[in-house]
Each structure stands twice: as C-alpha cells, then as structure tokens.
Amino acid sequence: MIVGLDKHVKKSKASKTPGLPDCPTGLFLEIGPGDTLFKIAKEQGVTVEGILALNPGIDPKNLQIGSFICLPLPQT
C-alpha cells in the first residue's frame, strides 16, 4: 500500500495490466457504491481533472460499481 492512499487503491508495477485500463501511474481504484469522481478525488488527494485525463471516455455520471479507474499520483 502506498502511504496516503485509500485501502481500495491497488498498485501495479506495469502500466498495462490484463483486465485493467492502461494506467501510467500504476494506481487503480475499484469503484464502490456511492462513489463519485469528486469524492474519490478528495479522498485520494488528486483532482477530478487528473482522473478524467487518465480515463478518457469515462462517464462521471455513470460510474460502474466494480470497475477500475486509473488514478493520478497524489498531490503533495
């Protein structure tokens, strides 16, 4: 686990992991019930814009529970 990241964030050494979207940071988060991009950004110390930039085609109004999104590195 990476310090400062939520327990639902998974770290992958590869930017391309089978079954997960391409992710240059290697940080993935599984969407849970009630998640919104704003909530995720606030909890993870990142921006909504940063999440959107790494997840082209994501629909912020229709996040799918159990799907994974790529997270930017936390802001320090």
N, CA, C and O atoms as a MOPAC input file, in Angstrom:
PM7 MOZYME 1SCF
protein

 N      0.84900 1    -1.18200 1     0.00000 1
 C      0.00000 1     0.00000 1     0.00000 1
 C      0.89000 1     1.23800 1     0.00000 1
 O      1.97200 1     1.24700 1     0.58700 1
 N      0.42300 1     2.24600 1    -0.65000 1
 C      1.16600 1     3.50000 1    -0.72800 1
 C      0.64000 1     4.44400 1     0.34500 1
 O     -0.57200 1     4.58900 1     0.50400 1
 N      1.53000 1     5.07900 1     1.07300 1
 C      1.13600 1     5.99700 1     2.13900 1
 C      0.24100 1     7.08100 1     1.57000 1
 O      0.53000 1     7.65300 1     0.51900 1
 N     -0.84700 1     7.35800 1     2.27200 1
 C     -1.75500 1     8.41600 1     1.86000 1
 C     -2.83800 1     7.96000 1     0.90100 1
 O     -3.74200 1     8.72800 1     0.57400 1
 N     -2.75500 1     6.71600 1     0.44700 1
 C     -3.77800 1     6.22100 1    -0.46400 1
 C     -4.74600 1     5.32800 1     0.28000 1
 O     -4.37100 1     4.63900 1     1.22900 1
 N     -5.97400 1     5.34400 1    -0.14900 1
 C     -7.04100 1     4.55500 1     0.42100 1
 C     -6.76300 1     3.06900 1     0.24900 1
 O     -6.06200 1     2.66900 1    -0.68000 1
 N     -7.31400 1     2.24400 1     1.15000 1
 C     -7.08200 1     0.79700 1     1.07700 1
 C     -7.67200 1     0.16600 1    -0.17900 1
 O     -7.31000 1    -0.96100 1    -0.51700 1
 N     -8.56800 1     0.85600 1    -0.88200 1
 C     -9.17500 1     0.31600 1    -2.09400 1
 C     -8.33500 1     0.59700 1    -3.34000 1
 O     -8.70100 1     0.19200 1    -4.44300 1
 N     -7.21900 1     1.28400 1    -3.16300 1
 C     -6.33800 1     1.58600 1    -4.28600 1
 C     -5.35800 1     0.44300 1    -4.44600 1
 O     -4.74600 1    -0.00600 1    -3.47700 1
 N     -5.21300 1    -0.02000 1    -5.66200 1
 C     -4.28600 1    -1.10400 1    -5.96100 1
 C     -3.11100 1    -0.54600 1    -6.75200 1
 O     -3.29300 1     0.28700 1    -7.64000 1
 N     -1.91500 1    -1.00200 1    -6.42900 1
 C     -0.70300 1    -0.56700 1    -7.11600 1
 C     -0.24500 1    -1.68800 1    -8.02700 1
 O     -0.11700 1    -2.83600 1    -7.60200 1
 N     -0.00300 1    -1.35000 1    -9.27100 1
 C      0.50600 1    -2.30900 1   -10.24000 1
 C      1.83900 1    -1.78800 1   -10.75400 1
 O      1.98300 1    -0.59300 1   -11.01400 1
 N      2.81800 1    -2.68100 1   -10.90400 1
 C      4.12800 1    -2.26900 1   -11.39800 1
 C      4.07600 1    -1.96300 1   -12.88600 1
 O      4.91100 1    -1.21100 1   -13.38900 1
 N      3.13200 1    -2.52000 1   -13.58300 1
 C      3.02700 1    -2.31500 1   -15.03000 1
 C      1.95100 1    -1.29900 1   -15.32900 1
 O      0.93600 1    -1.22200 1   -14.63800 1
 N      2.18800 1    -0.51200 1   -16.37900 1
 C      1.15700 1     0.45000 1   -16.77200 1
 C      0.03500 1    -0.25100 1   -17.52300 1
 O     -1.04300 1     0.31500 1   -17.70100 1
 N      0.28300 1    -1.47700 1   -17.96400 1
 C     -0.74300 1    -2.23800 1   -18.67100 1
 C     -0.88800 1    -3.57900 1   -17.96500 1
 O     -0.00200 1    -4.42900 1   -18.04900 1
 N     -1.99400 1    -3.76600 1   -17.27700 1
 C     -2.27500 1    -4.97700 1   -16.53500 1
 C     -3.49100 1    -5.63900 1   -17.14300 1
 O     -4.50100 1    -4.97400 1   -17.36900 1
 N     -3.42200 1    -6.93900 1   -17.41600 1
 C     -4.59300 1    -7.61300 1   -18.01000 1
 C     -5.85900 1    -7.37400 1   -17.18900 1
 O     -5.85600 1    -7.52200 1   -15.96700 1
 N     -6.92000 1    -7.00700 1   -17.86600 1
 C     -8.20600 1    -6.76900 1   -17.21500 1
 C     -8.38500 1    -5.37900 1   -16.64300 1
 O     -9.47100 1    -5.04100 1   -16.17100 1
 N     -7.34100 1    -4.56600 1   -16.67500 1
 C     -7.43200 1    -3.20400 1   -16.15900 1
 C     -7.08900 1    -2.22500 1   -17.26700 1
 O     -6.38100 1    -2.57300 1   -18.21200 1
 N     -7.59900 1    -0.97900 1   -17.15300 1
 C     -7.27300 1     0.01700 1   -18.18000 1
 C     -5.79600 1     0.36600 1   -18.15300 1
 O     -5.12100 1     0.15500 1   -17.14500 1
 N     -5.28700 1     0.90200 1   -19.26700 1
 C     -3.90200 1     1.39600 1   -19.28000 1
 C     -3.77100 1     2.47300 1   -18.20400 1
 O     -4.66200 1     3.30800 1   -18.04200 1
 N     -2.66300 1     2.45000 1   -17.47300 1
 C     -2.50300 1     3.41000 1   -16.38700 1
 C     -1.02700 1     3.71800 1   -16.18800 1
 O     -0.29100 1     2.88700 1   -15.65700 1
 N     -0.58300 1     4.90400 1   -16.60600 1
 C      0.84200 1     5.24300 1   -16.48500 1
 C      1.33900 1     5.32500 1   -15.04400 1
 O      2.52900 1     5.12600 1   -14.80000 1
 N      0.46500 1     5.61100 1   -14.08900 1
 C      0.89700 1     5.70000 1   -12.69200 1
 C      0.90200 1     4.34000 1   -12.01200 1
 O      1.58200 1     4.15600 1   -11.00300 1
 N      0.15300 1     3.38600 1   -12.55100 1
 C      0.03900 1     2.07000 1   -11.92400 1
 C     -0.87300 1     2.06800 1   -10.71200 1
 O     -0.90800 1     1.08500 1    -9.97200 1
 N     -1.61500 1     3.15000 1   -10.49100 1
 C     -2.53500 1     3.23900 1    -9.35500 1
 C     -3.96800 1     3.06300 1    -9.84100 1
 O     -4.44600 1     3.83300 1   -10.67400 1
 N     -4.64000 1     2.06100 1    -9.32300 1
 C     -6.01500 1     1.77700 1    -9.71600 1
 C     -6.93500 1     1.86100 1    -8.51200 1
 O     -6.52800 1     1.56400 1    -7.38900 1
 N     -8.16100 1     2.26000 1    -8.74500 1
 C     -9.16600 1     2.27800 1    -7.69500 1
 C    -10.40500 1     1.57500 1    -8.21100 1
 O    -10.86500 1     1.83600 1    -9.32300 1
 N    -10.94600 1     0.67100 1    -7.38600 1
 C    -12.18100 1    -0.00100 1    -7.73600 1
 C    -13.35800 1     0.86700 1    -7.30600 1
 O    -13.44200 1     1.28500 1    -6.15100 1
 N    -14.25900 1     1.13400 1    -8.23400 1
 C    -15.43500 1     1.95300 1    -7.95700 1
 C    -16.36300 1     1.19200 1    -7.00900 1
 O    -16.67400 1     0.02100 1    -7.22500 1
 N    -16.79200 1     1.88200 1    -5.96200 1
 C    -17.69900 1     1.28900 1    -4.98900 1
 C    -19.03000 1     2.01900 1    -4.97200 1
 O    -19.18200 1     3.05800 1    -5.61400 1
 N    -19.99700 1     1.47400 1    -4.23600 1
 C    -21.30600 1     2.12700 1    -4.13100 1
 C    -21.17300 1     3.55000 1    -3.59100 1
 O    -20.46800 1     3.78300 1    -2.60900 1
 N    -21.84400 1     4.48700 1    -4.22700 1
 C    -21.84900 1     5.86900 1    -3.77700 1
 C    -20.63900 1     6.68400 1    -4.20200 1
 O    -20.55500 1     7.87300 1    -3.89500 1
 N    -19.69600 1     6.05600 1    -4.90900 1
 C    -18.52100 1     6.80400 1    -5.35100 1
 C    -18.87600 1     7.82300 1    -6.43200 1
 O    -19.68900 1     7.55700 1    -7.31700 1
 N    -18.25600 1     8.97300 1    -6.34000 1
 C    -18.30000 1     9.99100 1    -7.39100 1
 C    -16.85800 1    10.40600 1    -7.64100 1
 O    -15.99000 1    10.17900 1    -6.79800 1
 N    -16.59900 1    11.01000 1    -8.79100 1
 C    -15.23300 1    11.44900 1    -9.05300 1
 C    -14.79300 1    12.50300 1    -8.04500 1
 O    -13.63100 1    12.52500 1    -7.64100 1
 N    -15.70700 1    13.37300 1    -7.63600 1
 C    -15.36600 1    14.38800 1    -6.64600 1
 C    -14.96900 1    13.73400 1    -5.32000 1
 O    -13.96600 1    14.11100 1    -4.71400 1
 N    -15.74800 1    12.76700 1    -4.87800 1
 C    -15.47300 1    12.06500 1    -3.62000 1
 C    -14.13600 1    11.33100 1    -3.69900 1
 O    -13.32800 1    11.40800 1    -2.77300 1
 N    -13.90400 1    10.62400 1    -4.79600 1
 C    -12.65300 1     9.89500 1    -4.97900 1
 C    -11.47400 1    10.86700 1    -4.97900 1
 O    -10.46900 1    10.62600 1    -4.30900 1
 N    -11.59300 1    11.95800 1    -5.72500 1
 C    -10.50600 1    12.94500 1    -5.80700 1
 C    -10.17900 1    13.50100 1    -4.42200 1
 O     -9.00900 1    13.60700 1    -4.05300 1
 N    -11.19400 1    13.84700 1    -3.67400 1
 C    -10.99300 1    14.41300 1    -2.34200 1
 C    -10.31900 1    13.39600 1    -1.41300 1
 O     -9.38100 1    13.73600 1    -0.69100 1
 N    -10.80000 1    12.14800 1    -1.43400 1
 C    -10.25300 1    11.11000 1    -0.55600 1
 C     -8.81700 1    10.73700 1    -0.92400 1
 O     -8.02300 1    10.39400 1    -0.04800 1
 N     -8.48300 1    10.80000 1    -2.20300 1
 C     -7.17700 1    10.33700 1    -2.66500 1
 C     -6.15200 1    11.45600 1    -2.84100 1
 O     -4.99000 1    11.18600 1    -3.14500 1
 N     -6.57200 1    12.70800 1    -2.65200 1
 C     -5.64000 1    13.82800 1    -2.76800 1
 C     -5.24300 1    14.11700 1    -4.20300 1
 O     -4.10700 1    14.49700 1    -4.48700 1
 N     -6.20100 1    13.92900 1    -5.10500 1
 C     -5.97600 1    14.19900 1    -6.52900 1
 C     -7.08900 1    15.11200 1    -7.02300 1
 O     -7.95800 1    15.50400 1    -6.24400 1
 N     -7.07600 1    15.45600 1    -8.30600 1
 C     -8.12900 1    16.30600 1    -8.85400 1
 C     -9.04000 1    15.49900 1    -9.77100 1
 O     -8.64000 1    14.48400 1   -10.34200 1
 N    -10.26900 1    15.97500 1    -9.89500 1
 C    -11.20500 1    15.36600 1   -10.84200 1
 C    -10.63500 1    15.46400 1   -12.24600 1
 O    -10.73400 1    14.51500 1   -13.02400 1
 N    -10.04000 1    16.60200 1   -12.57600 1
 C     -9.44600 1    16.79400 1   -13.90100 1
 C     -8.34700 1    15.77100 1   -14.15900 1
 O     -8.22600 1    15.25300 1   -15.26900 1
 N     -7.54600 1    15.48000 1   -13.13700 1
 C     -6.48300 1    14.48600 1   -13.26800 1
 C     -7.03500 1    13.09400 1   -13.52000 1
 O     -6.49000 1    12.34100 1   -14.32700 1
 N     -8.11600 1    12.75100 1   -12.83000 1
 C     -8.76600 1    11.44700 1   -13.03500 1
 C     -9.31100 1    11.36500 1   -14.45300 1
 O     -9.11500 1    10.36500 1   -15.14300 1
 N     -9.99100 1    12.41200 1   -14.88400 1
 C    -10.56700 1    12.41500 1   -16.23700 1
 C     -9.48900 1    12.31600 1   -17.31200 1
 O     -9.68700 1    11.65400 1   -18.33000 1
 N     -8.35000 1    12.97200 1   -17.09000 1
 C     -7.27000 1    12.94600 1   -18.08200 1
 C     -6.70800 1    11.53200 1   -18.26700 1
 O     -6.29600 1    11.16200 1   -19.36700 1
 N     -6.69400 1    10.74700 1   -17.18800 1
 C     -6.14500 1     9.38800 1   -17.25900 1
 C     -7.18200 1     8.33200 1   -17.65000 1
 O     -6.83700 1     7.17500 1   -17.89100 1
 N     -8.44200 1     8.73300 1   -17.71100 1
 C     -9.52200 1     7.79000 1   -18.00500 1
 C    -10.42500 1     8.34000 1   -19.10800 1
 O    -11.59300 1     8.64300 1   -18.86300 1
 N     -9.88300 1     8.46900 1   -20.32800 1
 C    -10.70400 1     9.01400 1   -21.41600 1
 C    -11.92000 1     8.11600 1   -21.65800 1
 O    -11.82700 1     6.88800 1   -21.63900 1
 N    -13.03300 1     8.75400 1   -21.87900 1
 C    -14.25100 1     8.00700 1   -22.15300 1
 C    -15.05400 1     7.65600 1   -20.91600 1
 O    -16.16500 1     7.14000 1   -21.03400 1
 N    -14.51600 1     7.92300 1   -19.72400 1
 C    -15.27500 1     7.63100 1   -18.51100 1
 C    -16.45900 1     8.59000 1   -18.42500 1
 O    -16.33800 1     9.76900 1   -18.75600 1
 N    -17.59700 1     8.07600 1   -17.98000 1
 C    -18.78500 1     8.90800 1   -17.80600 1
 C    -18.93600 1     9.21500 1   -16.31700 1
 O    -19.36500 1     8.34800 1   -15.55600 1
 N    -18.59300 1    10.42900 1   -15.88800 1
 C    -18.65600 1    10.76400 1   -14.46400 1
 C    -20.03700 1    10.58700 1   -13.84300 1
 O    -20.15500 1    10.42000 1   -12.62900 1
 N    -21.07600 1    10.62300 1   -14.66200 1
 C    -22.44400 1    10.48600 1   -14.15100 1
 C    -22.91500 1     9.03200 1   -14.16100 1
 O    -24.04500 1     8.74400 1   -13.76700 1
 N    -22.04900 1     8.11000 1   -14.61300 1
 C    -22.45100 1     6.71000 1   -14.70100 1
 C    -21.26700 1     5.80400 1   -14.36800 1
 O    -20.87500 1     4.96400 1   -15.17800 1
 N    -20.69500 1     5.97900 1   -13.16400 1
 C    -19.59700 1     5.12500 1   -12.73700 1
 C    -20.14800 1     3.73600 1   -12.41900 1
 O    -21.18800 1     3.60500 1   -11.77400 1
 N    -19.44800 1     2.71200 1   -12.87400 1
 C    -19.91100 1     1.33600 1   -12.71400 1
 C    -19.23300 1     0.68700 1   -11.50900 1
 O    -18.00900 1     0.56400 1   -11.46600 1
 N    -20.03900 1     0.27300 1   -10.53100 1
 C    -19.51900 1    -0.39500 1    -9.34200 1
 C    -18.73600 1    -1.62900 1    -9.78200 1
 O    -19.20200 1    -2.41100 1   -10.61100 1
 N    -17.54300 1    -1.79100 1    -9.21700 1
 C    -16.69100 1    -2.92900 1    -9.52700 1
 C    -15.71600 1    -2.68600 1   -10.65900 1
 O    -14.80200 1    -3.48200 1   -10.87400 1
 N    -15.90100 1    -1.57800 1   -11.39600 1
 C    -14.94200 1    -1.25900 1   -12.45700 1
 C    -13.75300 1    -0.52900 1   -11.83400 1
 O    -13.83500 1    -0.01900 1   -10.71600 1
 N    -12.65100 1    -0.48900 1   -12.57800 1
 C    -11.43400 1     0.14700 1   -12.08100 1
 C    -11.13700 1     1.39600 1   -12.89300 1
 O    -11.36100 1     1.44100 1   -14.10300 1
 N    -10.62600 1     2.41400 1   -12.20000 1
 C    -10.15300 1     3.62000 1   -12.87100 1
 C     -8.70100 1     3.82800 1   -12.48600 1
 O     -8.24500 1     3.37200 1   -11.43700 1
 N     -7.99100 1     4.52000 1   -13.34800 1
 C     -6.59700 1     4.87700 1   -13.10400 1
 C     -6.56800 1     6.19000 1   -12.32300 1
 O     -7.29700 1     7.12900 1   -12.64400 1
 N     -5.72400 1     6.24400 1   -11.30200 1
 C     -5.58100 1     7.46000 1   -10.50600 1
 C     -4.26500 1     8.15700 1   -10.81400 1
 O     -3.24900 1     7.50200 1   -11.05100 1
 N     -4.28400 1     9.48700 1   -10.80900 1
 C     -3.01100 1    10.21800 1   -10.89700 1
 C     -2.26600 1    10.07100 1    -9.57500 1
 O     -2.84200 1     9.63700 1    -8.57800 1
 N     -0.99700 1    10.42900 1    -9.56900 1
 C     -0.24900 1    10.42500 1    -8.32900 1
 C     -0.81700 1    11.48600 1    -7.39500 1
 O     -1.21500 1    12.55700 1    -7.85200 1
 N     -0.86100 1    11.20500 1    -6.09500 1
 C     -1.39200 1    12.19400 1    -5.14900 1
 C     -0.59300 1    13.47900 1    -5.17200 1
 O      0.61800 1    13.47000 1    -5.38900 1
 N     -1.28300 1    14.58700 1    -4.94500 1
 C     -0.63100 1    15.88100 1    -4.87400 1
 C     -0.00100 1    16.01500 1    -3.49400 1
 O     -0.59200 1    15.61800 1    -2.49000 1
 N      1.18800 1    16.57200 1    -3.45300 1
 C      1.86700 1    16.71900 1    -2.15100 1
 C      1.93100 1    18.14700 1    -1.73300 1
 O      2.46600 1    18.45600 1    -0.66800 1

